[in-house]
Amino acid sequence: MKKRFLIVLSALILALTGCATFEGDIPIDAGWETAWLSPANLR
């Protein structure tokens, strides 16, 4: 049981390490503008 746990844990660590090697910029563009609501704008 302990050996199986170590094998699964090792595979999980290798998979997560492979996903964490992204290099470069991550563009963040929501594509919409914020519309603020206030009582003055509801008239």
C-alpha distance matrix in Angstrom:
0.0 3.8 5.5 5.2 6.3 8.8 10.1 10.8 12.3 14.3 15.6 16.6 18.4 20.2 21.3 22.7 24.4 26.1 27.5 28.8 31.3 34.2 37.5 40.9 42.5 41.2 44.4 44.5 47.2 47.0 50.1 51.9 54.1 53.6 56.2 56.8 58.0 60.5 63.2 65.8 64.4 64.4 68.2
3.8 0.0 3.8 5.5 5.1 6.3 8.8 10.0 10.5 12.3 14.4 15.3 16.4 18.4 20.0 21.1 22.4 24.5 26.0 27.0 29.3 32.4 35.6 39.0 40.8 39.7 43.0 43.2 46.2 46.2 49.4 51.2 53.2 52.8 55.5 56.0 57.4 59.7 62.6 65.1 63.8 63.9 67.8
5.5 3.8 0.0 3.8 5.4 5.2 6.3 8.7 9.9 10.6 12.5 14.3 15.4 16.7 18.5 20.1 21.1 22.8 24.8 26.0 28.0 31.2 34.3 37.8 39.9 39.0 42.3 42.9 45.8 46.1 49.2 51.2 53.4 53.2 56.1 56.8 58.4 60.9 63.8 66.3 64.8 65.0 68.8
5.2 5.5 3.8 0.0 3.8 5.5 5.1 6.2 8.5 9.9 10.7 12.3 14.3 15.5 16.6 18.5 20.0 21.4 23.0 24.6 26.8 29.7 33.1 36.5 38.3 37.2 40.4 40.9 43.6 43.7 46.6 48.7 51.0 50.9 53.6 54.5 56.0 58.6 61.5 64.0 62.4 62.5 66.3
6.3 5.1 5.4 3.8 0.0 3.8 5.5 5.2 6.0 8.5 9.9 10.5 12.2 14.2 15.3 16.4 18.2 20.1 21.3 22.6 25.0 28.0 31.3 34.6 36.3 35.0 38.2 38.5 41.3 41.3 44.5 46.3 48.5 48.2 50.9 51.6 53.1 55.6 58.5 61.0 59.5 59.7 63.5
8.8 6.3 5.2 5.5 3.8 0.0 3.8 5.5 5.0 6.0 8.5 9.8 10.4 12.2 14.1 15.3 16.3 18.3 20.1 21.0 23.2 26.4 29.5 33.0 34.9 34.1 37.5 38.0 41.1 41.4 44.6 46.6 48.7 48.5 51.5 52.2 53.9 56.4 59.5 61.8 60.3 60.7 64.6
10.1 8.8 6.3 5.1 5.5 3.8 0.0 3.8 5.5 5.1 6.2 8.6 10.0 10.7 12.4 14.4 15.4 16.7 18.8 20.3 22.1 25.2 28.5 31.9 34.0 33.2 36.5 37.3 40.2 40.7 43.6 45.9 48.2 48.3 51.3 52.3 54.1 56.8 59.9 62.1 60.4 60.8 64.6
10.8 10.0 8.7 6.2 5.2 5.5 3.8 0.0 3.8 5.5 5.1 6.2 8.7 10.0 10.6 12.3 14.2 15.5 16.9 18.6 20.9 23.7 27.1 30.4 32.2 31.0 34.2 34.7 37.5 37.7 40.6 42.8 45.1 45.1 48.0 49.0 50.7 53.4 56.5 58.7 57.0 57.3 61.1
12.3 10.5 9.9 8.5 6.0 5.0 5.5 3.8 0.0 3.8 5.5 5.1 6.2 8.7 9.9 10.6 12.2 14.3 15.6 16.6 19.1 22.1 25.3 28.7 30.4 29.3 32.6 33.1 36.1 36.4 39.6 41.6 43.7 43.6 46.6 47.4 49.2 51.8 54.9 57.1 55.5 56.0 59.8
14.3 12.3 10.6 9.9 8.5 6.0 5.1 5.5 3.8 0.0 3.8 5.4 5.1 6.2 8.6 10.0 10.5 12.4 14.5 15.5 17.4 20.6 23.7 27.2 29.4 28.7 32.2 33.1 36.2 36.9 40.0 42.3 44.5 44.6 47.7 48.7 50.7 53.4 56.6 58.7 57.0 57.7 61.5
15.6 14.4 12.5 10.7 9.9 8.5 6.2 5.1 5.5 3.8 0.0 3.8 5.5 5.2 6.2 8.7 9.9 10.7 12.7 14.5 16.3 19.2 22.6 26.0 28.1 27.2 30.5 31.5 34.4 35.0 37.9 40.3 42.7 43.1 46.2 47.4 49.4 52.3 55.5 57.5 55.6 56.2 60.0
16.6 15.3 14.3 12.3 10.5 9.8 8.6 6.2 5.1 5.4 3.8 0.0 3.8 5.5 5.1 6.2 8.5 10.0 10.9 12.5 15.0 17.7 21.2 24.4 26.1 24.9 28.1 28.7 31.6 32.1 35.1 37.3 39.6 39.8 42.8 43.9 45.9 48.7 51.9 53.9 52.2 52.7 56.5
18.4 16.4 15.4 14.3 12.2 10.4 10.0 8.7 6.2 5.1 5.5 3.8 0.0 3.8 5.5 5.2 6.0 8.6 10.0 10.6 13.0 16.1 19.2 22.6 24.5 23.8 27.3 28.1 31.3 32.0 35.2 37.5 39.6 39.7 42.9 43.9 46.1 48.8 52.1 54.0 52.3 53.1 56.9
20.2 18.4 16.7 15.5 14.2 12.2 10.7 10.0 8.7 6.2 5.2 5.5 3.8 0.0 3.8 5.5 5.1 6.3 8.8 10.1 11.5 14.7 17.8 21.4 23.7 23.2 26.7 28.0 31.1 32.2 35.1 37.7 40.0 40.5 43.8 45.1 47.4 50.3 53.7 55.4 53.5 54.4 58.2
21.3 20.0 18.5 16.6 15.3 14.1 12.4 10.6 9.9 8.6 6.2 5.1 5.5 3.8 0.0 3.8 5.5 5.2 6.5 9.0 10.9 13.3 16.9 20.1 22.1 21.2 24.5 25.6 28.5 29.3 32.1 34.7 37.2 37.8 41.0 42.4 44.7 47.6 51.0 52.8 50.8 51.5 55.3
22.7 21.1 20.1 18.5 16.4 15.3 14.4 12.3 10.6 10.0 8.7 6.2 5.2 5.5 3.8 0.0 3.8 5.4 5.2 6.4 9.2 11.7 15.1 18.3 19.9 18.9 22.3 23.1 26.2 27.0 30.1 32.5 34.7 35.1 38.4 39.6 41.9 44.7 48.1 49.9 48.0 48.9 52.7
24.4 22.4 21.1 20.0 18.2 16.3 15.4 14.2 12.2 10.5 9.9 8.5 6.0 5.1 5.5 3.8 0.0 3.8 5.4 5.2 6.9 10.2 13.2 16.7 18.9 18.6 22.3 23.6 26.9 28.2 31.2 33.8 35.9 36.5 39.9 41.1 43.6 46.4 49.9 51.5 49.7 50.8 54.5
26.1 24.5 22.8 21.4 20.1 18.3 16.7 15.5 14.3 12.4 10.7 10.0 8.6 6.3 5.2 5.4 3.8 0.0 3.8 5.5 6.0 8.7 12.0 15.4 17.9 17.6 21.1 22.8 25.9 27.3 30.0 32.9 35.3 36.2 39.6 41.2 43.8 46.8 50.3 51.7 49.7 50.8 54.5
27.5 26.0 24.8 23.0 21.3 20.1 18.8 16.9 15.6 14.5 12.7 10.9 10.0 8.8 6.5 5.2 5.4 3.8 0.0 3.8 5.7 7.1 10.8 13.8 15.6 14.7 18.0 19.4 22.5 23.7 26.5 29.3 31.7 32.5 35.9 37.5 40.1 43.1 46.6 48.0 45.9 47.0 50.7
28.8 27.0 26.0 24.6 22.6 21.0 20.3 18.6 16.6 15.5 14.5 12.5 10.6 10.1 9.0 6.4 5.2 5.5 3.8 0.0 3.8 5.8 9.0 12.1 13.9 13.4 17.1 18.5 21.9 23.4 26.4 29.0 31.1 31.7 35.3 36.6 39.3 42.1 45.7 47.1 45.2 46.5 50.2
31.3 29.3 28.0 26.8 25.0 23.2 22.1 20.9 19.1 17.4 16.3 15.0 13.0 11.5 10.9 9.2 6.9 6.0 5.7 3.8 0.0 3.8 6.4 10.0 12.6 13.1 16.8 18.9 22.3 24.4 27.1 30.0 32.0 33.0 36.7 38.2 41.1 44.0 47.7 48.8 46.8 48.3 51.9
34.2 32.4 31.2 29.7 28.0 26.4 25.2 23.7 22.1 20.6 19.2 17.7 16.1 14.7 13.3 11.7 10.2 8.7 7.1 5.8 3.8 0.0 3.8 6.8 9.2 9.6 13.2 15.5 18.8 21.1 23.6 26.6 28.7 30.0 33.7 35.4 38.5 41.4 45.1 46.0 43.9 45.5 49.0
37.5 35.6 34.3 33.1 31.3 29.5 28.5 27.1 25.3 23.7 22.6 21.2 19.2 17.8 16.9 15.1 13.2 12.0 10.8 9.0 6.4 3.8 0.0 3.8 7.1 8.9 12.4 15.3 18.6 21.3 23.7 26.7 28.6 30.0 33.8 35.5 38.8 41.6 45.4 46.0 44.0 45.8 49.2
40.9 39.0 37.8 36.5 34.6 33.0 31.9 30.4 28.7 27.2 26.0 24.4 22.6 21.4 20.1 18.3 16.7 15.4 13.8 12.1 10.0 6.8 3.8 0.0 3.8 6.6 9.5 12.8 15.9 19.0 21.0 24.1 25.8 27.5 31.3 33.2 36.6 39.4 43.2 43.6 41.5 43.5 46.7
42.5 40.8 39.9 38.3 36.3 34.9 34.0 32.2 30.4 29.4 28.1 26.1 24.5 23.7 22.1 19.9 18.9 17.9 15.6 13.9 12.6 9.2 7.1 3.8 0.0 3.8 6.2 9.3 12.4 15.6 17.7 20.7 22.2 23.9 27.7 29.5 33.0 35.8 39.6 39.9 37.8 39.9 43.1
41.2 39.7 39.0 37.2 35.0 34.1 33.2 31.0 29.3 28.7 27.2 24.9 23.8 23.2 21.2 18.9 18.6 17.6 14.7 13.4 13.1 9.6 8.9 6.6 3.8 0.0 3.8 6.4 9.7 12.5 14.9 17.9 19.7 21.2 25.0 26.9 30.2 33.2 36.9 37.4 35.2 37.1 40.4
44.4 43.0 42.3 40.4 38.2 37.5 36.5 34.2 32.6 32.2 30.5 28.1 27.3 26.7 24.5 22.3 22.3 21.1 18.0 17.1 16.8 13.2 12.4 9.5 6.2 3.8 0.0 3.8 6.3 9.7 11.6 14.6 16.4 18.4 22.1 24.3 27.7 30.8 34.5 34.8 32.4 34.3 37.5
44.5 43.2 42.9 40.9 38.5 38.0 37.3 34.7 33.1 33.1 31.5 28.7 28.1 28.0 25.6 23.1 23.6 22.8 19.4 18.5 18.9 15.5 15.3 12.8 9.3 6.4 3.8 0.0 3.8 6.5 9.2 11.7 13.3 14.9 18.7 20.8 24.1 27.1 30.9 31.3 29.0 30.8 34.1
47.2 46.2 45.8 43.6 41.3 41.1 40.2 37.5 36.1 36.2 34.4 31.6 31.3 31.1 28.5 26.2 26.9 25.9 22.5 21.9 22.3 18.8 18.6 15.9 12.4 9.7 6.3 3.8 0.0 3.8 5.5 8.3 10.3 12.5 16.1 18.7 22.0 25.2 28.9 29.1 26.5 28.3 31.4
47.0 46.2 46.1 43.7 41.3 41.4 40.7 37.7 36.4 36.9 35.0 32.1 32.0 32.2 29.3 27.0 28.2 27.3 23.7 23.4 24.4 21.1 21.3 19.0 15.6 12.5 9.7 6.5 3.8 0.0 3.8 5.6 8.1 10.0 13.4 16.0 19.1 22.5 26.0 26.5 23.8 25.3 28.6
50.1 49.4 49.2 46.6 44.5 44.6 43.6 40.6 39.6 40.0 37.9 35.1 35.2 35.1 32.1 30.1 31.2 30.0 26.5 26.4 27.1 23.6 23.7 21.0 17.7 14.9 11.6 9.2 5.5 3.8 0.0 3.8 7.0 10.0 12.9 16.1 19.1 22.6 26.0 26.1 23.0 24.6 27.6
51.9 51.2 51.2 48.7 46.3 46.6 45.9 42.8 41.6 42.3 40.3 37.3 37.5 37.7 34.7 32.5 33.8 32.9 29.3 29.0 30.0 26.6 26.7 24.1 20.7 17.9 14.6 11.7 8.3 5.6 3.8 0.0 3.8 6.7 9.2 12.6 15.4 18.9 22.2 22.3 19.3 20.8 23.8
54.1 53.2 53.4 51.0 48.5 48.7 48.2 45.1 43.7 44.5 42.7 39.6 39.6 40.0 37.2 34.7 35.9 35.3 31.7 31.1 32.0 28.7 28.6 25.8 22.2 19.7 16.4 13.3 10.3 8.1 7.0 3.8 0.0 3.8 6.4 9.6 12.8 16.1 19.5 19.3 16.4 18.4 21.3
53.6 52.8 53.2 50.9 48.2 48.5 48.3 45.1 43.6 44.6 43.1 39.8 39.7 40.5 37.8 35.1 36.5 36.2 32.5 31.7 33.0 30.0 30.0 27.5 23.9 21.2 18.4 14.9 12.5 10.0 10.0 6.7 3.8 0.0 3.8 6.2 9.6 12.8 16.4 16.6 14.1 16.0 19.2
56.2 55.5 56.1 53.6 50.9 51.5 51.3 48.0 46.6 47.7 46.2 42.8 42.9 43.8 41.0 38.4 39.9 39.6 35.9 35.3 36.7 33.7 33.8 31.3 27.7 25.0 22.1 18.7 16.1 13.4 12.9 9.2 6.4 3.8 0.0 3.8 6.5 9.8 13.2 13.3 10.4 12.3 15.5
56.8 56.0 56.8 54.5 51.6 52.2 52.3 49.0 47.4 48.7 47.4 43.9 43.9 45.1 42.4 39.6 41.1 41.2 37.5 36.6 38.2 35.4 35.5 33.2 29.5 26.9 24.3 20.8 18.7 16.0 16.1 12.6 9.6 6.2 3.8 0.0 3.8 6.6 10.2 10.7 8.7 10.7 14.0
58.0 57.4 58.4 56.0 53.1 53.9 54.1 50.7 49.2 50.7 49.4 45.9 46.1 47.4 44.7 41.9 43.6 43.8 40.1 39.3 41.1 38.5 38.8 36.6 33.0 30.2 27.7 24.1 22.0 19.1 19.1 15.4 12.8 9.6 6.5 3.8 0.0 3.8 7.0 8.3 6.5 7.6 11.1
60.5 59.7 60.9 58.6 55.6 56.4 56.8 53.4 51.8 53.4 52.3 48.7 48.8 50.3 47.6 44.7 46.4 46.8 43.1 42.1 44.0 41.4 41.6 39.4 35.8 33.2 30.8 27.1 25.2 22.5 22.6 18.9 16.1 12.8 9.8 6.6 3.8 0.0 3.8 5.4 5.4 6.7 9.7
63.2 62.6 63.8 61.5 58.5 59.5 59.9 56.5 54.9 56.6 55.5 51.9 52.1 53.7 51.0 48.1 49.9 50.3 46.6 45.7 47.7 45.1 45.4 43.2 39.6 36.9 34.5 30.9 28.9 26.0 26.0 22.2 19.5 16.4 13.2 10.2 7.0 3.8 0.0 3.8 5.5 5.3 7.3
65.8 65.1 66.3 64.0 61.0 61.8 62.1 58.7 57.1 58.7 57.5 53.9 54.0 55.4 52.8 49.9 51.5 51.7 48.0 47.1 48.8 46.0 46.0 43.6 39.9 37.4 34.8 31.3 29.1 26.5 26.1 22.3 19.3 16.6 13.3 10.7 8.3 5.4 3.8 0.0 3.8 5.6 6.3
64.4 63.8 64.8 62.4 59.5 60.3 60.4 57.0 55.5 57.0 55.6 52.2 52.3 53.5 50.8 48.0 49.7 49.7 45.9 45.2 46.8 43.9 44.0 41.5 37.8 35.2 32.4 29.0 26.5 23.8 23.0 19.3 16.4 14.1 10.4 8.7 6.5 5.4 5.5 3.8 0.0 3.8 5.7
64.4 63.9 65.0 62.5 59.7 60.7 60.8 57.3 56.0 57.7 56.2 52.7 53.1 54.4 51.5 48.9 50.8 50.8 47.0 46.5 48.3 45.5 45.8 43.5 39.9 37.1 34.3 30.8 28.3 25.3 24.6 20.8 18.4 16.0 12.3 10.7 7.6 6.7 5.3 5.6 3.8 0.0 3.8
68.2 67.8 68.8 66.3 63.5 64.6 64.6 61.1 59.8 61.5 60.0 56.5 56.9 58.2 55.3 52.7 54.5 54.5 50.7 50.2 51.9 49.0 49.2 46.7 43.1 40.4 37.5 34.1 31.4 28.6 27.6 23.8 21.3 19.2 15.5 14.0 11.1 9.7 7.3 6.3 5.7 3.8 0.0
